[in-house]
Amino acid sequence: MTTAKPFPIPKREVWEAFQKVKANQGAAGVDGQSIAEFEADLANNLYRLWNRLSSGSYFPPPVRRVDLPKGDGRTRPLGIPTVGDRIAQEVVKRYLEPILEPVFHDDSYGYRPGRSAIDALRQTRQRCWRFDWVLDIDVQSYFDSIDWELLLKAVRHHTDCPWVLLYIERWLKAPVQMQDGSIVPRTAGTPQGGVISPVLANLFLHYVFDVWMARSFPAIPFERYADDIICHCRSEEEARTLWRALEVRFRTCGLVLHPAKTKIVYCKDTNRRGNYPAQSFDFLGYRFRPRKAAWRGGLYGTSFLPAASPKALKAIRQTIRGWAFHHRTDKSLADLARMYRPYIQGWINYYSHFYKSALTWTLHRIDAFLIRWACNKFKRLRRRPKGAREWLARVIRVNPHLFAHWRFLHGNGRTSGAV
């Protein structure tokens, strides 16, 4: 009697997959089990998962759906797998990613090791200086529209590993548990939120878009971050020709270009004549548009540049307002700095790469709420906003590193009138 498993999945792969899932954290799935609860009986939980994966008896549970609010009043569906399912997906991702990475296009940036949104933005900025026109592509409900048969065909093109193919198909077909508890079957797409979903979504658009572009429009460069795509064209007519061809190509592959959000943009600057209605586009939280810029030799002109988008800045301000500093009088200033440092530092790290002055006014809102907090916390400052401003200015001079944004706004302990 043999005890060999049908699928030779090393136990160490499951262990290392758990370490990655733990590092990424994340909410509980349909079983309500947190990462800490999974870890409380880690050895047994990992063994059971490995045993099922290697025997072929693993079936993913339903994905818990949550709807995240979007800026336009609509929601974005997010699928949250269980902790065990995230580990299983990570095992497959660890197998598949090294095979696909060398194949993927140089201008595909989303969810890839060693590449970032900032890399994509930097390339976009440079190409907007060289090309007059942009086709800003929006794929309607991309993650929900991926054709399973075409996707599985693409996966089979790169691997014949039986357990990888088996579990990818099972994940694609796993139902969704809605917020009311009902279970809904799925017929297309891969849920956003799954560990394996970004790799599969990238592979699908690699063939639908990247390879097709290299073959059909090799002179038109692009940047793609998942389903966010910017194409650079030499003329408005070239952009319209590409748009028409992409509508046919995407429709053939089961996708639809959003008719209102896909648009042609003129990259206006000092040296470009003409006045066209669309002269800006948003990409990865930045808005590209004509902006005043310092040129060489002390001259100023207009360049087509990215800066934090109004939508992104509004979301930051809403988050700051939601912290309700002025009601947190039970906390010390150091407590508040420690609690919110990861958020503030994250915004600075991401949105200060290009035209960082666009972030300044929004970060000053934090100090405005700190002034209200001081007025409520300290009796001597109540109904004395000027005194609270002076108090905060002194704190910034003495301890400019306390809050993550103070060095960004005030330099070496200097304060500005906006405090």
KEMILUM-876912 format. One record per residue (C-alpha): residue number from 1; residue in three letters; x, y, z. Coordinates in nm, 2 decimals. Each point is the difference from the previous one (the first is absolute). Layout:
KEMILUM-876912
R   num   residuo       px       py       pz
R   NUM       Ala        X        Y        Z
...
***
This chain:
KEMILUM-876912
R   num   residuo       px       py       pz
R     1       Met     0.00     0.00     0.00
R     2       Thr     0.15     0.33    -0.11
R     3       Thr    -0.03     0.33     0.20
R     4       Ala     0.13     0.22    -0.28
R     5       Lys    -0.21     0.30    -0.08
R     6       Pro    -0.13     0.06    -0.35
R     7       Phe     0.15     0.35     0.00
R     8       Pro     0.36     0.06     0.11
R     9       Ile    -0.05     0.32     0.19
R    10       Pro     0.28     0.06     0.26
R    11       Lys    -0.11     0.07     0.35
R    12       Arg     0.25     0.29     0.01
R    13       Glu    -0.19     0.17    -0.28
R    14       Val    -0.31     0.01     0.22
R    15       Trp     0.20     0.13     0.29
R    16       Glu     0.16     0.28    -0.20
R    17       Ala    -0.34     0.09    -0.15
R    18       Phe    -0.14     0.04     0.35
R    19       Gln     0.29     0.24     0.09
R    20       Lys    -0.09     0.21    -0.30
R    21       Val    -0.37     0.01     0.07
R    22       Lys     0.07     0.09     0.37
R    23       Ala     0.23     0.28    -0.11
R    24       Asn    -0.28     0.14    -0.23
R    25       Gln    -0.26    -0.03     0.28
R    26       Gly    -0.36     0.04    -0.13
R    27       Ala    -0.36    -0.06     0.12
R    28       Ala    -0.17    -0.33     0.08
R    29       Gly    -0.19    -0.19    -0.26
R    30       Val    -0.33    -0.17     0.02
R    31       Asp     0.11    -0.22     0.29
R    32       Gly     0.07     0.31     0.21
R    33       Gln     0.35    -0.13     0.09
R    34       Ser     0.27     0.26     0.04
R    35       Ile     0.37    -0.06    -0.07
R    36       Ala     0.07     0.00     0.38
R    37       Glu    -0.27    -0.27     0.04
R    38       Phe     0.15    -0.21    -0.28
R    39       Glu     0.34     0.04     0.15
R    40       Ala    -0.12    -0.12     0.35
R    41       Asp    -0.01    -0.36    -0.14
R    42       Leu     0.25     0.06    -0.28
R    43       Ala     0.17    -0.34    -0.03
R    44       Asn    -0.33    -0.18    -0.03
R    45       Asn    -0.16     0.26    -0.23
R    46       Leu     0.29     0.00    -0.24
R    47       Tyr     0.03    -0.38     0.00
R    48       Arg    -0.37    -0.04    -0.08
R    49       Leu     0.03     0.26    -0.28
R    50       Trp     0.31    -0.17    -0.15
R    51       Asn    -0.17    -0.34     0.02
R    52       Arg    -0.30     0.12    -0.19
R    53       Leu     0.20     0.19    -0.26
R    54       Ser     0.23    -0.29    -0.07
R    55       Ser    -0.28    -0.26    -0.01
R    56       Gly    -0.21     0.20    -0.24
R    57       Ser    -0.29     0.03     0.25
R    58       Tyr     0.03     0.37     0.06
R    59       Phe    -0.31     0.20    -0.10
R    60       Pro     0.00     0.37     0.07
R    61       Pro    -0.28     0.14     0.22
R    62       Pro    -0.21     0.28    -0.13
R    63       Val     0.16     0.35    -0.01
R    64       Arg    -0.14     0.26     0.23
R    65       Arg    -0.11     0.31    -0.19
R    66       Val     0.02     0.35     0.13
R    67       Asp    -0.08     0.31    -0.20
R    68       Leu     0.26     0.28     0.03
R    69       Pro    -0.13     0.36    -0.07
R    70       Lys     0.14     0.17    -0.30
R    71       Gly     0.03     0.38    -0.06
R    72       Asp    -0.29     0.01    -0.25
R    73       Gly    -0.25    -0.14     0.25
R    74       Arg     0.02    -0.35    -0.13
R    75       Thr     0.17    -0.30     0.17
R    76       Arg     0.28    -0.23    -0.10
R    77       Pro    -0.06    -0.37     0.09
R    78       Leu     0.28    -0.16     0.19
R    79       Gly     0.02    -0.38     0.06
R    80       Ile     0.17    -0.11     0.33
R    81       Pro     0.11    -0.36     0.01
R    82       Thr     0.05    -0.19     0.33
R    83       Val     0.35     0.00     0.15
R    84       Gly     0.05    -0.36    -0.10
R    85       Asp    -0.11     0.07    -0.35
R    86       Arg     0.23     0.30    -0.02
R    87       Ile     0.29    -0.23     0.10
R    88       Ala    -0.10    -0.26    -0.27
R    89       Gln    -0.02     0.28    -0.26
R    90       Glu     0.35     0.12     0.11
R    91       Val     0.14    -0.35    -0.06
R    92       Val    -0.13     0.01    -0.36
R    93       Lys     0.12     0.35    -0.05
R    94       Arg     0.35    -0.09     0.12
R    95       Tyr     0.01    -0.27    -0.27
R    96       Leu    -0.15     0.20    -0.28
R    97       Glu     0.16     0.34     0.05
R    98       Pro     0.36    -0.09    -0.09
R    99       Ile    -0.12    -0.16    -0.32
R   100       Leu    -0.21     0.30    -0.11
R   101       Glu     0.23     0.28     0.11
R   102       Pro     0.26    -0.04    -0.28
R   103       Val    -0.28    -0.01    -0.25
R   104       Phe    -0.19     0.31     0.11
R   105       His     0.04     0.33    -0.19
R   106       Asp     0.25     0.26     0.12
R   107       Asp    -0.27     0.27     0.02
R   108       Ser    -0.23    -0.22     0.22
R   109       Tyr     0.05     0.13     0.35
R   110       Gly    -0.29    -0.12     0.22
R   111       Tyr     0.05    -0.25     0.28
R   112       Arg     0.34    -0.11    -0.13
R   113       Pro     0.31    -0.05     0.22
R   114       Gly     0.25     0.28    -0.05
R   115       Arg    -0.24     0.23    -0.17
R   116       Ser    -0.23     0.27     0.14
R   117       Ala    -0.26     0.26    -0.08
R   118       Ile     0.26     0.27     0.03
R   119       Asp     0.21    -0.18    -0.27
R   120       Ala    -0.31     0.01    -0.22
R   121       Leu    -0.06     0.37     0.08
R   122       Arg     0.36     0.10    -0.07
R   123       Gln    -0.01    -0.17    -0.34
R   124       Thr    -0.34     0.16    -0.08
R   125       Arg     0.14     0.34     0.08
R   126       Gln     0.30    -0.04    -0.23
R   127       Arg    -0.21    -0.12    -0.29
R   128       Cys    -0.26     0.28     0.04
R   129       Trp     0.29     0.24    -0.07
R   130       Arg     0.09    -0.19    -0.32
R   131       Phe    -0.35    -0.08    -0.13
R   132       Asp    -0.27     0.26    -0.05
R   133       Trp    -0.30    -0.22     0.06
R   134       Val    -0.12    -0.27     0.25
R   135       Leu    -0.28    -0.26    -0.03
R   136       Asp    -0.11    -0.05     0.36
R   137       Ile    -0.16    -0.35     0.01
R   138       Asp    -0.26    -0.11     0.25
R   139       Val    -0.11    -0.37    -0.01
R   140       Gln    -0.35    -0.03     0.14
R   141       Ser    -0.03    -0.24     0.29
R   142       Tyr     0.32    -0.17    -0.10
R   143       Phe     0.05    -0.25     0.29
R   144       Asp    -0.37    -0.11    -0.03
R   145       Ser     0.02    -0.05    -0.38
R   146       Ile     0.30    -0.23    -0.05
R   147       Asp    -0.09    -0.29    -0.22
R   148       Trp     0.09    -0.32     0.18
R   149       Glu     0.06    -0.21    -0.31
R   150       Leu     0.24     0.25    -0.15
R   151       Leu     0.17     0.05     0.33
R   152       Leu     0.05    -0.38     0.06
R   153       Lys     0.13    -0.03    -0.36
R   154       Ala     0.26     0.27     0.08
R   155       Val     0.10    -0.19     0.32
R   156       Arg     0.03    -0.33    -0.18
R   157       His     0.23     0.17    -0.25
R   158       His     0.26     0.05     0.28
R   159       Thr    -0.05    -0.30     0.22
R   160       Asp    -0.14    -0.36    -0.01
R   161       Cys     0.03    -0.04     0.38
R   162       Pro    -0.32    -0.19     0.09
R   163       Trp    -0.05     0.14     0.34
R   164       Val     0.06     0.36    -0.11
R   165       Leu    -0.26    -0.04    -0.28
R   166       Leu    -0.25    -0.18     0.23
R   167       Tyr     0.01     0.26     0.28
R   168       Ile    -0.01     0.30    -0.22
R   169       Glu    -0.31    -0.13    -0.17
R   170       Arg    -0.16    -0.07     0.34
R   171       Trp     0.08     0.35     0.12
R   172       Leu    -0.15     0.15    -0.31
R   173       Lys    -0.32    -0.19     0.06
R   174       Ala    -0.02     0.06     0.38
R   175       Pro    -0.33     0.17     0.09
R   176       Val    -0.04     0.33     0.18
R   177       Gln    -0.17     0.05     0.34
R   178       Met    -0.18     0.33    -0.01
R   179       Gln    -0.04     0.23     0.30
R   180       Asp    -0.35    -0.14     0.07
R   181       Gly     0.15    -0.35     0.02
R   182       Ser    -0.13    -0.13    -0.33
R   183       Ile     0.23    -0.21    -0.22
R   184       Val     0.02     0.12    -0.36
R   185       Pro     0.17    -0.21    -0.28
R   186       Arg     0.24     0.17    -0.24
R   187       Thr     0.04    -0.05    -0.37
R   188       Ala     0.28     0.23    -0.09
R   189       Gly     0.28     0.21     0.16
R   190       Thr     0.24    -0.04     0.28
R   191       Pro    -0.09     0.18     0.33
R   192       Gln     0.21     0.30     0.10
R   193       Gly     0.16    -0.08     0.34
R   194       Gly     0.12    -0.35    -0.08
R   195       Val     0.37    -0.07     0.02
R   196       Ile     0.01    -0.17    -0.34
R   197       Ser    -0.23     0.25    -0.17
R   198       Pro     0.26     0.27    -0.09
R   199       Val     0.23    -0.26    -0.17
R   200       Leu    -0.29    -0.14    -0.20
R   201       Ala    -0.14     0.34    -0.09
R   202       Asn     0.35     0.10    -0.12
R   203       Leu     0.03    -0.31    -0.21
R   204       Phe    -0.34     0.06    -0.17
R   205       Leu     0.08     0.35    -0.10
R   206       His     0.35    -0.10    -0.10
R   207       Tyr    -0.15    -0.19    -0.29
R   208       Val    -0.31     0.22    -0.05
R   209       Phe     0.19     0.32    -0.01
R   210       Asp     0.38     0.00     0.05
R   211       Val     0.09    -0.27    -0.26
R   212       Trp    -0.27     0.13    -0.24
R   213       Met     0.14     0.36     0.03
R   214       Ala     0.35    -0.12    -0.08
R   215       Arg    -0.13    -0.17    -0.30
R   216       Ser    -0.26     0.24    -0.13
R   217       Phe     0.13     0.35     0.11
R   218       Pro     0.37    -0.05     0.08
R   219       Ala     0.07     0.37    -0.03
R   220       Ile    -0.24     0.10     0.28
R   221       Pro     0.15    -0.03     0.34
R   222       Phe    -0.22    -0.06     0.31
R   223       Glu     0.00    -0.04     0.37
R   224       Arg    -0.23    -0.26     0.16
R   225       Tyr    -0.06    -0.04     0.37
R   226       Ala    -0.25    -0.29     0.02
R   227       Asp    -0.30     0.13    -0.20
R   228       Asp     0.11     0.37     0.01
R   229       Ile     0.15     0.07    -0.34
R   230       Ile     0.16     0.31    -0.15
R   231       Cys     0.10     0.00    -0.37
R   232       His     0.21     0.27    -0.16
R   233       Cys    -0.08     0.12    -0.36
R   234       Arg     0.16     0.25    -0.24
R   235       Ser    -0.33     0.14    -0.13
R   236       Glu    -0.37     0.01     0.09
R   237       Glu    -0.08    -0.21    -0.30
R   238       Glu     0.25    -0.27     0.11
R   239       Ala    -0.17     0.00     0.34
R   240       Arg    -0.35    -0.04    -0.16
R   241       Thr     0.12    -0.28    -0.22
R   242       Leu     0.14    -0.18     0.30
R   243       Trp    -0.32     0.05     0.19
R   244       Arg    -0.21    -0.15    -0.28
R   245       Ala     0.23    -0.30    -0.03
R   246       Leu     0.01    -0.06     0.38
R   247       Glu    -0.38     0.00     0.02
R   248       Val    -0.01    -0.29    -0.25
R   249       Arg     0.29    -0.18     0.17
R   250       Phe    -0.15     0.03     0.35
R   251       Arg    -0.34    -0.10    -0.11
R   252       Thr     0.14    -0.31    -0.17
R   253       Cys     0.15    -0.10     0.34
R   254       Gly    -0.31     0.07     0.20
R   255       Leu     0.10     0.35     0.13
R   256       Val    -0.16     0.34    -0.05
R   257       Leu     0.17     0.34     0.00
R   258       His    -0.19     0.25     0.22
R   259       Pro    -0.16     0.24    -0.25
R   260       Ala     0.01     0.30     0.24
R   261       Lys     0.33    -0.05     0.18
R   262       Thr     0.22    -0.10    -0.30
R   263       Lys     0.12     0.32    -0.16
R   264       Ile     0.25     0.17    -0.22
R   265       Val     0.21     0.27     0.17
R   266       Tyr     0.23     0.27    -0.14
R   267       Cys     0.32     0.04     0.20
R   268       Lys     0.01     0.38    -0.01
R   269       Asp     0.31     0.19     0.09
R   270       Thr     0.18     0.32    -0.10
R   271       Asn     0.13    -0.13    -0.33
R   272       Arg    -0.32    -0.17    -0.11
R   273       Arg    -0.25     0.21    -0.19
R   274       Gly    -0.37    -0.06    -0.03
R   275       Asn    -0.28     0.00     0.26
R   276       Tyr    -0.18    -0.33     0.05
R   277       Pro    -0.28    -0.08     0.25
R   278       Ala     0.17    -0.29     0.19
R   279       Gln     0.34     0.10     0.14
R   280       Ser     0.03    -0.21     0.31
R   281       Phe    -0.03    -0.36     0.11
R   282       Asp     0.02    -0.19     0.33
R   283       Phe     0.23    -0.30     0.04
R   284       Leu     0.08    -0.19     0.32
R   285       Gly    -0.11     0.28     0.23
R   286       Tyr     0.18     0.28    -0.19
R   287       Arg    -0.15     0.25    -0.24
R   288       Phe     0.21     0.09    -0.31
R   289       Arg    -0.07     0.35    -0.13
R   290       Pro     0.18     0.32    -0.11
R   291       Arg     0.17     0.15     0.30
R   292       Lys     0.24     0.29     0.07
R   293       Ala     0.36    -0.13     0.01
R   294       Ala     0.35     0.14     0.06
R   295       Trp     0.22    -0.05    -0.31
R   296       Arg     0.37     0.03    -0.04
R   297       Gly     0.15     0.34     0.01
R   298       Gly    -0.24     0.13     0.26
R   299       Leu    -0.29     0.01    -0.25
R   300       Tyr    -0.36    -0.12     0.07
R   301       Gly    -0.24    -0.16    -0.24
R   302       Thr    -0.28    -0.25    -0.03
R   303       Ser     0.08    -0.37     0.01
R   304       Phe    -0.23    -0.30    -0.01
R   305       Leu     0.05    -0.15     0.35
R   306       Pro    -0.15    -0.23     0.25
R   307       Ala    -0.11     0.10     0.36
R   308       Ala    -0.22    -0.16     0.26
R   309       Ser    -0.35    -0.01    -0.16
R   310       Pro    -0.29     0.20     0.15
R   311       Lys    -0.18    -0.33     0.06
R   312       Ala     0.30    -0.14     0.20
R   313       Leu     0.04     0.32     0.20
R   314       Lys    -0.38     0.01     0.08
R   315       Ala     0.03    -0.36     0.13
R   316       Ile     0.29     0.09     0.22
R   317       Arg    -0.19     0.30     0.15
R   318       Gln    -0.30    -0.22     0.06
R   319       Thr     0.22    -0.25     0.19
R   320       Ile     0.16     0.28     0.21
R   321       Arg    -0.35     0.14     0.08
R   322       Gly    -0.10    -0.36     0.10
R   323       Trp     0.27    -0.01     0.26
R   324       Ala    -0.18     0.27     0.20
R   325       Phe     0.31     0.12     0.17
R   326       His    -0.19     0.26     0.20
R   327       His    -0.20    -0.28     0.17
R   328       Arg     0.31    -0.20     0.10
R   329       Thr     0.09     0.21     0.31
R   330       Asp     0.07    -0.33     0.19
R   331       Lys     0.31    -0.04    -0.22
R   332       Ser     0.33     0.19     0.03
R   333       Leu     0.16     0.17    -0.30
R   334       Ala     0.26    -0.28    -0.02
R   335       Asp    -0.29    -0.26     0.00
R   336       Leu    -0.16     0.17    -0.29
R   337       Ala     0.33     0.02    -0.19
R   338       Arg     0.06    -0.37     0.06
R   339       Met    -0.35    -0.11    -0.10
R   340       Tyr    -0.01     0.19    -0.33
R   341       Arg     0.36     0.00    -0.11
R   342       Pro    -0.04    -0.30    -0.24
R   343       Tyr    -0.28     0.18    -0.18
R   344       Ile     0.17     0.33    -0.03
R   345       Gln     0.34    -0.14    -0.09
R   346       Gly    -0.17    -0.22    -0.26
R   347       Trp    -0.16     0.30    -0.17
R   348       Ile     0.33     0.19     0.00
R   349       Asn     0.19    -0.30    -0.14
R   350       Tyr    -0.24    -0.04    -0.29
R   351       Tyr    -0.12     0.35    -0.09
R   352       Ser     0.32     0.19     0.05
R   353       His     0.18    -0.15    -0.30
R   354       Phe    -0.13     0.25    -0.25
R   355       Tyr    -0.11     0.36     0.06
R   356       Lys     0.00    -0.05     0.37
R   357       Ser    -0.13     0.35     0.07
R   358       Ala    -0.35    -0.13    -0.10
R   359       Leu     0.00    -0.20     0.33
R   360       Thr     0.08     0.30     0.22
R   361       Trp    -0.34     0.15     0.06
R   362       Thr    -0.16    -0.34     0.08
R   363       Leu     0.26    -0.09     0.26
R   364       His    -0.05     0.34     0.16
R   365       Arg    -0.35    -0.13     0.09
R   366       Ile     0.16    -0.23     0.25
R   367       Asp     0.15     0.30     0.18
R   368       Ala    -0.34     0.18    -0.01
R   369       Phe    -0.16    -0.30     0.18
R   370       Leu     0.29    -0.01     0.25
R   371       Ile    -0.07     0.36     0.09
R   372       Arg    -0.36    -0.09     0.07
R   373       Trp     0.12    -0.29     0.20
R   374       Ala     0.22     0.23     0.21
R   375       Cys    -0.28     0.24     0.06
R   376       Asn    -0.22    -0.28     0.13
R   377       Lys     0.27    -0.17     0.21
R   378       Phe     0.17     0.29     0.17
R   379       Lys    -0.21     0.24     0.21
R   380       Arg     0.24     0.29    -0.06
R   381       Leu    -0.05    -0.03    -0.37
R   382       Arg    -0.38    -0.02    -0.01
R   383       Arg    -0.16     0.26    -0.22
R   384       Arg     0.35     0.12    -0.09
R   385       Pro     0.08    -0.14    -0.34
R   386       Lys     0.28     0.25    -0.05
R   387       Gly     0.16    -0.13     0.32
R   388       Ala    -0.04    -0.36    -0.12
R   389       Arg     0.17     0.09    -0.33
R   390       Glu     0.29     0.15     0.19
R   391       Trp     0.02    -0.30     0.22
R   392       Leu     0.01    -0.24    -0.29
R   393       Ala     0.27     0.21    -0.17
R   394       Arg     0.22    -0.03     0.31
R   395       Val    -0.05    -0.38     0.01
R   396       Ile     0.10    -0.03    -0.37
R   397       Arg     0.31     0.21     0.06
R   398       Val     0.10    -0.22     0.30
R   399       Asn    -0.09    -0.34    -0.14
R   400       Pro    -0.03     0.03    -0.38
R   401       His     0.01    -0.38    -0.04
R   402       Leu    -0.30    -0.08     0.22
R   403       Phe    -0.26     0.00    -0.28
R   404       Ala     0.10    -0.15    -0.33
R   405       His    -0.11     0.30    -0.20
R   406       Trp     0.17     0.27     0.20
R   407       Arg     0.34    -0.04    -0.17
R   408       Phe    -0.18     0.00    -0.33
R   409       Leu    -0.19     0.32     0.07
R   410       His     0.23     0.20     0.22
R   411       Gly     0.35    -0.11    -0.09
R   412       Asn     0.26     0.01     0.28
R   413       Gly    -0.25     0.11     0.27
R   414       Arg    -0.11     0.30    -0.19
R   415       Thr    -0.37     0.08     0.02
R   416       Ser    -0.22     0.17    -0.26
R   417       Gly    -0.29     0.23     0.02
R   418       Ala    -0.23    -0.29    -0.10
R   419       Val     0.03    -0.15     0.35
***
